[in-house]
């Protein structure tokens, strides 16, 4: 029986290259990509034939055929078939949530090893038809006679063939993430220029990281590509400035395709374990998951003033810092998900605002500023791409490697999600 929580060891991660929608992975689905990422992890850590304690993964955009996606990926990964698996999703925080869930079970002694993963395809999205057509098909399937099937079919109309394409919108507001973030940018008085500056820095840091080989042992070649095709090494501030707003075309918008994450396909996987399990296999620990927190905001104004859809990390991070006994400035690295450059900038401005921290977070003073030279040092989501379910795994693996290279230190992870939620974590070495 475990009386003292065990340390949650992060041994490392692997992913496939992140690719823009409708490019290298346009004819693949979530299962193929997730299997590839897990297989790469299994090969990297010589886990073929091993029985792990559990595996968890999820996706935001998924077909009904993916009901057992993670288990199927495990069966195709090279792990022993006795390794169980399950699906889990929390929008853009999916793979960080899998890390947290499985890590917690390792801490409690339930598991000794696990794979936390995530995947998403913006290319292979489920296209469905209206409820009227659905009911006709179901009635035909339930019919016992030809006459009953013919009666159901007689209700069919040509309009039933109009497809319903999935959209990244909030059902309670009808707004897309970009439209919601545009409102946040207006509230915090952001300019396109400052958003473009952050986007430019993201691309330059990502390009430099690829050139120096940082991602060489974190990204496995797959389906004819060995690098993220989302990185724009040749972009310039001038090119970014010429792009027009895409979520508010009235002339007052500031979010463009250049300072927003591209729609992306990809998958990632992270190996977690107890220290004892890692030591028995001669696998070095890169970092430890030490603290985490989740939070949510009232983005639809159901119970008071409407809050920014992507502002929940501003709540989750201070809650986590209080538990850890740390200040916002006590970190060597900051991995803040760039859903949009504006989202990250709004988050930083909120933490710097004494009024916001007092009225929204119930704190006596502002959390303060961070050293931006320590933020997303190997590029962020604007440059590297954002397959919704896979971003957390990409961040955890990259941050763990940074801490291993440094030999000691502490890193903060902050991810905003659809549904007005935030998922955050601290890694230490």
N, C-alpha and C positions, 0 to 999 in steps of 0.2 A: 504493500500500500504506500502510495506517494504522500508524504506529509508536507514536504517542501517542494514547490513547483520546480521542475527541471528547466534548465536553460534550453531555449529553442534555437538550435543551430541551423544556420543557412549555409549549405555546402556549395551552392552555386546554381546557375540557371543556363538555359539555352532557349533560343527562339529561332524561328525562320525569319528571313528578311521581311520587313514590312513593305508592302507594295500598294501603290495607289489603286483605287477601285478601277476595275475593268482593264487591268494590265496583266501581269504574269499569272495571277491566280483567278482570273475571271471565269474559268471553267471548273474551278474546284470549289468544294464546300467546306464547312467548318470541320467535319470529321477528318477529311484528308489533311488539312492544315494542322489540326491539333495532334493527330497521330504523328505527323512529321516532327513537330516540336518535342513531343514526348520521346520519340525514338532517338532523336539527337541527344537528349538528356541521358537516356539509358546507355547509349553508346559512350558518351563522354565519361560517365562514372562507372562503367563496366557493370551494369546492373542486369544484363541479360540473364533471364531465368530466375531472378530474385523475386521473392515475395515481399512486397512493401505493405505497410500497415493500412494505407488507404491512398486514394487519389481523388482530387476534386477539381473541377473545371466548369466553365460556363461560357455562355455567349448571349449577347443582347438580341441580335438578329438571327433567328434560328427557325428551321423547318420542323414540322411535327415529327419528321423521320429521325430527328436528333434527340428523341426522348431518352435514349441511353448513350448519348454521345461520349461521355467520359469513359464509361466502361468499354465501349467499342474501341476507343483510342488506346486504352491500356492493353486490350487484347492484340492490337496491332503494333505495340511499341517494343515488344521483346521481353517485357516483364512476364513473370510466371502468371498463368491464368488465375491463380488463387489470390491475386491482388485485387481487392475490391475497389469500387469507384462510385462516385455520385456527382450529379450536376448541382451547381450553385450559381446564382447570379445576383449581382447588385449593380446593374447598369455599368458605368465606366469604372466602378470600383470592384468589379467581379474578381479579378485574379489577386488583388490585394486582400480581398475578403477570404479567398480560398487559403491564402497564406496564413491569415489570422485564425481561421477556423481550425485548420489542421495543426498549426503551431500550438494553439491552446490545448489541443488533445495530446500533443507530445509533452507539453508542460505538466499535464495532469497524469501522465504515465499510461494513458490508454494506447498510444502509438509510440513506436520507436523510429518510424520513418514514413515519409509521405511525399507525394508530388502535388504541388499546387500549380494550377495552370489556368489558361484562359485563351479564348479565340474569338474572332469575329470576321465575318465577310460582309463587306458592303456591296460586293458584286453579285453573290449568290443569295439574293434576298427572297423570302417567301412571297409569292404573289397570290392573293386569294380573290375570291369572288363574293358578291354580296350575300346577305343572309337569305334572301328569297331563293336564290339559286341553290344555296346550301341545303335548304329545307326540301327543295324538289329532289335533289340527289339522295338525301337521306330517306325521303318517302319512297323513292324508287328502290332503294336498297332494302327497305323493310317490307315492300310489297310481296305478297305471296302468289299473286296471279298476274298474267300478262295484262289483264284489264286494269288492275290497280296500278301497274307501272305506267300504262298508257295514260291513265287519269292524272297521275302526278306529272308526267311529261307535258301534258296539255297546258299546264300553268306556265310553261317556259315562255319567256319573251326575249327578243334580241338584246334588250338592254341588260339582261342578266350576264352577258359576256363581257361587260365592262369591268376590267380588273381593278382591284384595290391595291395600290403599291404602298409598302410600309414607309412611314415617315418618322423622323426623330422629332416628334412633337409631344407636348404634354397634353393629355386629354382634358385636364382641368382648366387649362388656359388657351389651348389651341395654338400655342406659340412653339416654334422650333427652338432648339438650344441657341442657335445664332440670334434669333429675334429676342429671346430672353436676355442673352448676354449684351445685346445692343442697348437694351433698357438699363442694364447695369452700368455700361460705359457712359451713358448719359447721366445717370445718377452721380457717378464719381468724376464726371467732367473729364473724361479721357479724350485725348486727341488721336487721330490716326497716326501721326508721326511717332508718338511714344510707343504705340502698339507695333508699328513697323520696326522701330529700333530693337524691340525685344525679339521680334520674329527674325530679323537679320542676324542678331547675336546667336539665336538658336541654330540657324543654318550654319553659321561659321563654326560654332563649337562642334556641331555634329560632323561636319565635313572634316575638321581637324582630327576628331576622334577616330573616324574611319581611316584617315590617312596614316595616323600613328599606329594603327593596329589594335586599338582598344577593344573593338568589337569582334576581332578575329576569332576569339574563343567563346564568344557569347552568341554568335549567329551562325547557323548551319546552312550551307547552300541548299536550295530547294527549288525544284521546277525551273531550272535554267537561270537562276539568279543567285548571287552571293552577297548582295548588299541591299540596303534600303533604297528604293528608287524614289523616295519622297524628298530626299535631301537635295537642296539646290545650292551647290557650292558656288555657282556663278551668279547668284542673285546679288543685287545691290540695293542700297536704300532708295536710289532713284527709281529702280524698277518697281519696287514695292509701293512707292508713293504714287505711281501712275495707275495702280489698280483701283477700281471703283468699288464702293460699298455694295455688298450683296444681300444684306438683311434689312436695310432701310434705304430705299432708293429715292427718298424725298429730298435728298441733299444734306440731310443731317446725320447720316450714318457714318461710322468710322471702321466697322468691321469688314475686311475684305478677304478674298480668297488667300491672300498672302500672309495675313496675320491671324488666320484661323487654321485649325488642323485639317488636313485633307481627309476625305473619306478613304479608309484604308482597310486592307485585308492583312491578316497575320495571326500568329499564335505564339505563345510563350509558355515556359514551364520552369519551375523552381524545385530543387531538391531540399527538403527539410528533414531534420533528424534530431535525435538526442545525441549528446556528446559521446555517450557510450557506444551507440551504434556506429557513429562516424569513426571513432577510434579503432573499433574492432575491424573495420575495413580499410584502415589507413587513409581515410579521406579527411583532408584538412578543413577546418571550419573557417569560412570567410568572415562571417559576422553573426550576431545574435539578434533576434527579434525580442525587444525588451518591453515595449509599451505600444499600445494602440488604442484608438477610439473612433467611434462613428457618431454622426450627428445629422440632424435634418432641420430644414427651415420651412416656414409657412409661405411658400412661393405663390400660392393661389389666393392668399389673404382670407382664409377660412376663419381664422381666429384672431384677427387684428390686421395691422398694416401688411401689405404684400412685401415679401422680401425677395432679394435676388435669387433666381433659381440655382445658381452655382456658388452661392456664398456659404454653404454649410461647413466647408473646412475652416472658416473663420471661427466657428463654434467648437469644432472637434479638436483642433490643435491646442487651444488653451486648456481644455478639459484634460487632454493627454499630458500637457506640460505640468499641470498641477499634480497629477498622479505621480509623475516622474520626479517632481521637485526640481524642475529645470526652468530656465528662461528661454525665450525665443532665440536669443543670441548665443546659446550654449551648444552650437552645432558646427561641425567642420564642413558638412555638405547639406544642401537643401534640394530635394527633388520635388518640385511643385509642378504638377501636371498642367501643361499648357493646352487645355481644351480650346481656348482662344487666348491670344496675348492679353486681351482685355480682362478675361477672368482672373488671370494671375495678377495683373496690375491692380484690379479691384480688391483682391484679397490682401495684397501688401498694403494698400492704402487704408483698408479697414483696420488692420492691426496697428497701423501708425496713428489712427484717429482716436484721441481720448474720448470724444463724444460717442463714437460707435462702440468702443469697448465698454463704456459706462452704461449706455442705454440698451444695447443689444446683448452684450456679453456679461453684464453685471459685474464689471471689474472697476477697481478704483482708478486705474491708470491705463494708458495705452500699452499694448504689448511691445511696441517699438518697431524699429527697422531691422532688416537683416543685411548682412554683407552680400551684395548681389554677385560678387566675384565667386562666391561659393555656391551659387544657385545653378542647377542644371548644367554642370560644367562640361558634360559630354553631349550636350544638345538636349532639347526637350521635344515635346510631342508635335509642336508646330513643324519641326524639321523631320523628326523621325517617323511621324505618322501616329495614328491613334486607332488601331483595331479595338473597339470598345472594351471587349472582355480581356484583351491581352496586355493592355498598357501597364497594369500593376505588376505583372510578372517581369516585364521589361525593366521597370524601375527598380524592383527589388534586386534582380540579378546584377544590374549595373552598379547600384549603390553598394551592394555587398562586395563586389570586386574593387571598387574605389577604396573601401575601408581596409580590405586585405592588402592592397598596394601600399596604403599609408602605414599599415601596421597597427594603428590604433585610431580611435576617433568615434564620432557619433554623427548619424545622419537622420534627417527628418523627411518623411514622405507625406505629401498632401495631395489627395485626389478628389476632385468634385465629380458628382454623378448626376445623371438624369433623375427626376423625381425629387430634386431638391435635397440630396444627401451628400455627405462627405465622409471619406474613409482615410484615416491617417495612421502612421506608424513611426516608430523609432527603431533604427538599427544601430548596434554598437559593437565595438571590438576593443 
